Amino acid sequence: MLRECPGWAFSRISGMPRPPFRGKLFVRRRRAPEPPAGPKPSGRYNAPGDPPLELPSISLDAPFAFDAEFARRLIRRDINIREAFTVRDAAGACYRASVKELGEGGGKAVAYERMPRSPEPSIELTLACAVLARQRMIFVAQKATELGVCRIVPLFTEYSVQSSGLEHEKARAWPGQLVRAAKQCRRGSLPELLPPASLDAFLVSPHVEGADLCLRLDDVAGPRPEPKGEGRRITLLVGPEGGFSPSERATLEGKAAPWMLGGRILRAETAVLAGLTAVHLAWGDFR
């Protein structure tokens, strides 16, 4: 690295100031050591989902008690005393409630507002997204939760980050992002985060074979598909930078219909947002 020496220096002999050195100072930097070869990391990058918090009946401004299981679910959502959470009654009405007491054995809360609309998704939406580089899966986890997905499946594809790169991508942080995003958007449920899987393994899973509609965003082929029935269970696949490879497109043929959204090439994380929004506009919450 080259760096100029700013300021004035003092002569060791006379003690008088002398003009600053105008040359260049060479500083040798050590090269970072190569990471040691070894087995691939085996950390846990998945988290179970959790359905909406529910009680048999709720009355405004009337304190209610909850048991240890309910308290455990609140703690998992990072809800503390004096914080608010969303809970619904048996009829499906949603309320905002404030925690008054909270412990491992249970606690108390009071509902202070009835919500005009449910924050829960109206369709069962699965997002299967290729593992993106530069830690963009953190962004995907946040925004997909806000856009009402029921589960996220990180995929290993030909052009995606592979399993050896999960630690660098901070995959251990993904579950926490779901919790924080659900809390922010007032969801009462938590989406499921499945373990990273290969594309081939995912295509034989129930989330593909049991879906009413399985779509893949593709910038090279395919018109907007027509919905099959009500399309209550929808799976959306999004590839990495560079998209799905030609061989992967051949594998996807007949399993996931290609879907082109406009004529612009989108970044992978932008495609996730656009695709989830388009699904909700056609079959889900935004109709």
Contacts in CASP RR format, 6 or more apart in sequence:
PFRMAT RR
TARGET T0000
AUTHOR 0000-0000-0000
METHOD contacts of the structure
MODEL  1
MLRECPGWAFSRISGMPRPPFRGKLFVRRRRAPEPPAGPKPSGRYNAPGD
PPLELPSISLDAPFAFDAEFARRLIRRDINIREAFTVRDAAGACYRASVK
ELGEGGGKAVAYERMPRSPEPSIELTLACAVLARQRMIFVAQKATELGVC
RIVPLFTEYSVQSSGLEHEKARAWPGQLVRAAKQCRRGSLPELLPPASLD
AFLVSPHVEGADLCLRLDDVAGPRPEPKGEGRRITLLVGPEGGFSPSERA
TLEGKAAPWMLGGRILRAETAVLAGLTAVHLAWGDFR
1 27 0 8 1.000
1 29 0 8 1.000
2 24 0 8 1.000
2 25 0 8 1.000
2 26 0 8 1.000
3 24 0 8 1.000
3 25 0 8 1.000
3 27 0 8 1.000
4 21 0 8 1.000
4 22 0 8 1.000
4 23 0 8 1.000
4 24 0 8 1.000
4 25 0 8 1.000
5 20 0 8 1.000
5 21 0 8 1.000
5 23 0 8 1.000
5 25 0 8 1.000
6 20 0 8 1.000
7 20 0 8 1.000
8 17 0 8 1.000
8 18 0 8 1.000
8 19 0 8 1.000
8 20 0 8 1.000
9 17 0 8 1.000
9 18 0 8 1.000
9 20 0 8 1.000
9 21 0 8 1.000
10 16 0 8 1.000
10 17 0 8 1.000
10 18 0 8 1.000
11 17 0 8 1.000
11 18 0 8 1.000
40 163 0 8 1.000
40 164 0 8 1.000
41 163 0 8 1.000
41 164 0 8 1.000
41 165 0 8 1.000
41 166 0 8 1.000
41 167 0 8 1.000
43 166 0 8 1.000
43 167 0 8 1.000
43 171 0 8 1.000
43 172 0 8 1.000
44 172 0 8 1.000
45 154 0 8 1.000
45 166 0 8 1.000
45 171 0 8 1.000
45 172 0 8 1.000
45 174 0 8 1.000
45 175 0 8 1.000
45 193 0 8 1.000
45 195 0 8 1.000
45 196 0 8 1.000
46 175 0 8 1.000
46 193 0 8 1.000
46 194 0 8 1.000
46 195 0 8 1.000
47 174 0 8 1.000
47 175 0 8 1.000
47 176 0 8 1.000
47 178 0 8 1.000
47 190 0 8 1.000
47 192 0 8 1.000
47 193 0 8 1.000
48 192 0 8 1.000
49 151 0 8 1.000
49 189 0 8 1.000
49 190 0 8 1.000
49 191 0 8 1.000
49 192 0 8 1.000
49 193 0 8 1.000
50 73 0 8 1.000
50 76 0 8 1.000
50 77 0 8 1.000
50 189 0 8 1.000
50 190 0 8 1.000
51 189 0 8 1.000
52 86 0 8 1.000
52 87 0 8 1.000
52 88 0 8 1.000
52 120 0 8 1.000
52 187 0 8 1.000
52 188 0 8 1.000
52 189 0 8 1.000
53 70 0 8 1.000
53 73 0 8 1.000
53 74 0 8 1.000
53 85 0 8 1.000
53 86 0 8 1.000
53 87 0 8 1.000
53 88 0 8 1.000
53 188 0 8 1.000
54 87 0 8 1.000
54 88 0 8 1.000
54 89 0 8 1.000
54 90 0 8 1.000
54 92 0 8 1.000
55 64 0 8 1.000
55 66 0 8 1.000
55 70 0 8 1.000
55 87 0 8 1.000
55 88 0 8 1.000
55 89 0 8 1.000
55 90 0 8 1.000
56 89 0 8 1.000
56 90 0 8 1.000
57 89 0 8 1.000
57 90 0 8 1.000
58 64 0 8 1.000
58 87 0 8 1.000
58 88 0 8 1.000
58 89 0 8 1.000
58 93 0 8 1.000
58 95 0 8 1.000
58 97 0 8 1.000
58 111 0 8 1.000
59 111 0 8 1.000
60 95 0 8 1.000
60 111 0 8 1.000
60 112 0 8 1.000
60 113 0 8 1.000
60 114 0 8 1.000
61 110 0 8 1.000
61 111 0 8 1.000
61 112 0 8 1.000
62 110 0 8 1.000
62 111 0 8 1.000
63 100 0 8 1.000
63 108 0 8 1.000
63 109 0 8 1.000
63 110 0 8 1.000
64 97 0 8 1.000
64 108 0 8 1.000
64 109 0 8 1.000
64 110 0 8 1.000
64 111 0 8 1.000
65 106 0 8 1.000
65 107 0 8 1.000
65 108 0 8 1.000
66 74 0 8 1.000
66 106 0 8 1.000
66 107 0 8 1.000
66 108 0 8 1.000
66 109 0 8 1.000
67 105 0 8 1.000
67 106 0 8 1.000
68 104 0 8 1.000
68 105 0 8 1.000
68 106 0 8 1.000
70 106 0 8 1.000
71 102 0 8 1.000
71 103 0 8 1.000
71 104 0 8 1.000
71 105 0 8 1.000
71 106 0 8 1.000
71 107 0 8 1.000
72 104 0 8 1.000
74 85 0 8 1.000
74 99 0 8 1.000
74 102 0 8 1.000
75 102 0 8 1.000
76 179 0 8 1.000
76 190 0 8 1.000
77 85 0 8 1.000
77 179 0 8 1.000
77 182 0 8 1.000
77 183 0 8 1.000
77 188 0 8 1.000
77 190 0 8 1.000
78 179 0 8 1.000
78 180 0 8 1.000
78 183 0 8 1.000
79 85 0 8 1.000
79 99 0 8 1.000
79 102 0 8 1.000
79 183 0 8 1.000
80 99 0 8 1.000
80 102 0 8 1.000
81 99 0 8 1.000
81 100 0 8 1.000
81 101 0 8 1.000
81 102 0 8 1.000
82 98 0 8 1.000
82 99 0 8 1.000
82 100 0 8 1.000
83 98 0 8 1.000
83 99 0 8 1.000
84 96 0 8 1.000
84 97 0 8 1.000
84 98 0 8 1.000
84 99 0 8 1.000
85 96 0 8 1.000
85 97 0 8 1.000
85 99 0 8 1.000
85 109 0 8 1.000
85 183 0 8 1.000
85 188 0 8 1.000
86 94 0 8 1.000
86 95 0 8 1.000
86 96 0 8 1.000
86 97 0 8 1.000
86 115 0 8 1.000
86 119 0 8 1.000
86 186 0 8 1.000
86 187 0 8 1.000
86 188 0 8 1.000
87 94 0 8 1.000
87 95 0 8 1.000
87 97 0 8 1.000
87 109 0 8 1.000
87 111 0 8 1.000
87 188 0 8 1.000
88 94 0 8 1.000
88 95 0 8 1.000
88 118 0 8 1.000
88 120 0 8 1.000
88 188 0 8 1.000
89 95 0 8 1.000
92 118 0 8 1.000
93 114 0 8 1.000
93 115 0 8 1.000
94 114 0 8 1.000
94 115 0 8 1.000
94 117 0 8 1.000
94 118 0 8 1.000
94 119 0 8 1.000
94 120 0 8 1.000
95 111 0 8 1.000
95 112 0 8 1.000
95 113 0 8 1.000
95 114 0 8 1.000
95 115 0 8 1.000
96 111 0 8 1.000
96 112 0 8 1.000
96 113 0 8 1.000
96 115 0 8 1.000
96 186 0 8 1.000
97 109 0 8 1.000
97 110 0 8 1.000
97 111 0 8 1.000
97 112 0 8 1.000
98 109 0 8 1.000
98 110 0 8 1.000
98 112 0 8 1.000
99 107 0 8 1.000
99 108 0 8 1.000
99 109 0 8 1.000
100 107 0 8 1.000
100 108 0 8 1.000
100 109 0 8 1.000
100 110 0 8 1.000
101 107 0 8 1.000
101 108 0 8 1.000
115 186 0 8 1.000
119 185 0 8 1.000
119 186 0 8 1.000
119 187 0 8 1.000
119 188 0 8 1.000
120 187 0 8 1.000
120 188 0 8 1.000
120 189 0 8 1.000
121 148 0 8 1.000
121 149 0 8 1.000
121 150 0 8 1.000
121 284 0 8 1.000
121 285 0 8 1.000
122 284 0 8 1.000
122 285 0 8 1.000
123 231 0 8 1.000
123 232 0 8 1.000
123 233 0 8 1.000
123 234 0 8 1.000
123 279 0 8 1.000
123 280 0 8 1.000
123 283 0 8 1.000
123 284 0 8 1.000
123 285 0 8 1.000
124 150 0 8 1.000
124 232 0 8 1.000
124 233 0 8 1.000
124 234 0 8 1.000
125 148 0 8 1.000
125 149 0 8 1.000
125 150 0 8 1.000
125 234 0 8 1.000
125 235 0 8 1.000
125 236 0 8 1.000
125 276 0 8 1.000
125 279 0 8 1.000
125 280 0 8 1.000
125 284 0 8 1.000
126 149 0 8 1.000
126 150 0 8 1.000
126 151 0 8 1.000
126 152 0 8 1.000
126 153 0 8 1.000
126 207 0 8 1.000
126 211 0 8 1.000
126 233 0 8 1.000
126 234 0 8 1.000
126 235 0 8 1.000
126 236 0 8 1.000
127 140 0 8 1.000
127 144 0 8 1.000
127 149 0 8 1.000
127 151 0 8 1.000
127 152 0 8 1.000
127 153 0 8 1.000
127 236 0 8 1.000
127 238 0 8 1.000
127 272 0 8 1.000
127 276 0 8 1.000
128 152 0 8 1.000
128 153 0 8 1.000
128 155 0 8 1.000
128 202 0 8 1.000
128 207 0 8 1.000
128 235 0 8 1.000
128 236 0 8 1.000
128 237 0 8 1.000
128 238 0 8 1.000
129 137 0 8 1.000
129 140 0 8 1.000
129 144 0 8 1.000
129 152 0 8 1.000
129 153 0 8 1.000
129 154 0 8 1.000
129 155 0 8 1.000
129 237 0 8 1.000
129 238 0 8 1.000
129 239 0 8 1.000
129 268 0 8 1.000
129 272 0 8 1.000
130 154 0 8 1.000
130 155 0 8 1.000
130 156 0 8 1.000
130 157 0 8 1.000
130 159 0 8 1.000
130 160 0 8 1.000
130 238 0 8 1.000
130 239 0 8 1.000
130 240 0 8 1.000
130 243 0 8 1.000
130 268 0 8 1.000
131 137 0 8 1.000
131 154 0 8 1.000
131 155 0 8 1.000
131 156 0 8 1.000
131 160 0 8 1.000
131 161 0 8 1.000
131 162 0 8 1.000
131 166 0 8 1.000
131 169 0 8 1.000
131 196 0 8 1.000
131 240 0 8 1.000
132 140 0 8 1.000
132 160 0 8 1.000
132 161 0 8 1.000
132 169 0 8 1.000
132 240 0 8 1.000
132 241 0 8 1.000
132 268 0 8 1.000
132 269 0 8 1.000
133 161 0 8 1.000
133 169 0 8 1.000
133 240 0 8 1.000
133 241 0 8 1.000
135 169 0 8 1.000
135 170 0 8 1.000
136 268 0 8 1.000
136 269 0 8 1.000
137 154 0 8 1.000
137 169 0 8 1.000
137 171 0 8 1.000
137 174 0 8 1.000
138 170 0 8 1.000
138 173 0 8 1.000
138 174 0 8 1.000
138 177 0 8 1.000
139 269 0 8 1.000
140 152 0 8 1.000
140 269 0 8 1.000
140 272 0 8 1.000
141 152 0 8 1.000
141 174 0 8 1.000
141 176 0 8 1.000
141 177 0 8 1.000
141 178 0 8 1.000
141 181 0 8 1.000
141 193 0 8 1.000
142 177 0 8 1.000
142 180 0 8 1.000
142 181 0 8 1.000
143 181 0 8 1.000
143 269 0 8 1.000
143 272 0 8 1.000
143 273 0 8 1.000
143 276 0 8 1.000
144 152 0 8 1.000
144 191 0 8 1.000
144 272 0 8 1.000
144 276 0 8 1.000
145 177 0 8 1.000
145 178 0 8 1.000
145 181 0 8 1.000
145 182 0 8 1.000
145 185 0 8 1.000
145 187 0 8 1.000
145 191 0 8 1.000
146 181 0 8 1.000
146 184 0 8 1.000
146 185 0 8 1.000
147 273 0 8 1.000
147 276 0 8 1.000
147 277 0 8 1.000
147 280 0 8 1.000
148 187 0 8 1.000
148 191 0 8 1.000
148 276 0 8 1.000
148 280 0 8 1.000
148 285 0 8 1.000
149 191 0 8 1.000
149 276 0 8 1.000
150 191 0 8 1.000
150 192 0 8 1.000
151 191 0 8 1.000
151 192 0 8 1.000
151 193 0 8 1.000
151 194 0 8 1.000
151 207 0 8 1.000
152 178 0 8 1.000
152 191 0 8 1.000
152 192 0 8 1.000
152 193 0 8 1.000
152 194 0 8 1.000
153 194 0 8 1.000
153 196 0 8 1.000
153 197 0 8 1.000
153 202 0 8 1.000
153 207 0 8 1.000
154 171 0 8 1.000
154 174 0 8 1.000
154 194 0 8 1.000
154 195 0 8 1.000
154 196 0 8 1.000
154 197 0 8 1.000
155 196 0 8 1.000
155 197 0 8 1.000
155 198 0 8 1.000
155 199 0 8 1.000
155 202 0 8 1.000
155 237 0 8 1.000
155 239 0 8 1.000
156 162 0 8 1.000
156 163 0 8 1.000
156 196 0 8 1.000
156 197 0 8 1.000
156 198 0 8 1.000
156 199 0 8 1.000
157 199 0 8 1.000
157 239 0 8 1.000
157 240 0 8 1.000
157 243 0 8 1.000
157 244 0 8 1.000
157 245 0 8 1.000
157 248 0 8 1.000
158 244 0 8 1.000
158 245 0 8 1.000
158 247 0 8 1.000
158 248 0 8 1.000
159 239 0 8 1.000
159 240 0 8 1.000
159 241 0 8 1.000
159 242 0 8 1.000
159 243 0 8 1.000
159 244 0 8 1.000
159 245 0 8 1.000
160 239 0 8 1.000
160 240 0 8 1.000
161 169 0 8 1.000
161 240 0 8 1.000
163 196 0 8 1.000
166 196 0 8 1.000
171 196 0 8 1.000
174 193 0 8 1.000
175 193 0 8 1.000
178 190 0 8 1.000
178 191 0 8 1.000
178 193 0 8 1.000
179 190 0 8 1.000
182 188 0 8 1.000
182 189 0 8 1.000
182 190 0 8 1.000
182 191 0 8 1.000
197 205 0 8 1.000
199 248 0 8 1.000
199 251 0 8 1.000
199 252 0 8 1.000
200 251 0 8 1.000
202 208 0 8 1.000
203 251 0 8 1.000
203 252 0 8 1.000
203 255 0 8 1.000
203 256 0 8 1.000
207 235 0 8 1.000
208 214 0 8 1.000
208 235 0 8 1.000
208 255 0 8 1.000
208 256 0 8 1.000
210 233 0 8 1.000
211 233 0 8 1.000
211 234 0 8 1.000
211 235 0 8 1.000
212 228 0 8 1.000
212 229 0 8 1.000
212 230 0 8 1.000
212 231 0 8 1.000
212 232 0 8 1.000
212 233 0 8 1.000
212 234 0 8 1.000
213 225 0 8 1.000
213 227 0 8 1.000
213 228 0 8 1.000
213 231 0 8 1.000
213 233 0 8 1.000
213 234 0 8 1.000
213 235 0 8 1.000
213 257 0 8 1.000
213 283 0 8 1.000
214 234 0 8 1.000
214 235 0 8 1.000
214 237 0 8 1.000
214 255 0 8 1.000
214 256 0 8 1.000
214 257 0 8 1.000
215 225 0 8 1.000
215 234 0 8 1.000
215 235 0 8 1.000
215 236 0 8 1.000
215 237 0 8 1.000
215 256 0 8 1.000
215 257 0 8 1.000
215 258 0 8 1.000
215 259 0 8 1.000
215 279 0 8 1.000
216 236 0 8 1.000
216 237 0 8 1.000
216 238 0 8 1.000
216 239 0 8 1.000
216 244 0 8 1.000
216 252 0 8 1.000
216 256 0 8 1.000
216 257 0 8 1.000
216 258 0 8 1.000
216 259 0 8 1.000
217 236 0 8 1.000
217 237 0 8 1.000
217 238 0 8 1.000
217 239 0 8 1.000
217 259 0 8 1.000
217 260 0 8 1.000
217 261 0 8 1.000
217 271 0 8 1.000
217 274 0 8 1.000
217 275 0 8 1.000
218 243 0 8 1.000
218 244 0 8 1.000
218 249 0 8 1.000
218 258 0 8 1.000
218 259 0 8 1.000
218 260 0 8 1.000
219 243 0 8 1.000
219 260 0 8 1.000
219 263 0 8 1.000
219 265 0 8 1.000
219 266 0 8 1.000
220 249 0 8 1.000
220 258 0 8 1.000
220 260 0 8 1.000
221 249 0 8 1.000
221 258 0 8 1.000
221 260 0 8 1.000
222 257 0 8 1.000
222 258 0 8 1.000
222 259 0 8 1.000
222 260 0 8 1.000
223 260 0 8 1.000
224 259 0 8 1.000
224 260 0 8 1.000
225 257 0 8 1.000
225 259 0 8 1.000
227 282 0 8 1.000
227 283 0 8 1.000
230 283 0 8 1.000
231 283 0 8 1.000
234 279 0 8 1.000
234 283 0 8 1.000
235 256 0 8 1.000
236 275 0 8 1.000
236 276 0 8 1.000
236 279 0 8 1.000
237 252 0 8 1.000
237 256 0 8 1.000
238 268 0 8 1.000
238 271 0 8 1.000
238 272 0 8 1.000
238 275 0 8 1.000
239 268 0 8 1.000
239 271 0 8 1.000
240 268 0 8 1.000
241 267 0 8 1.000
241 268 0 8 1.000
243 268 0 8 1.000
244 252 0 8 1.000
249 258 0 8 1.000
252 258 0 8 1.000
259 275 0 8 1.000
259 278 0 8 1.000
261 271 0 8 1.000
261 274 0 8 1.000
261 275 0 8 1.000
261 278 0 8 1.000
266 274 0 8 1.000
277 286 0 8 1.000
280 286 0 8 1.000
280 287 0 8 1.000
281 287 0 8 1.000
END
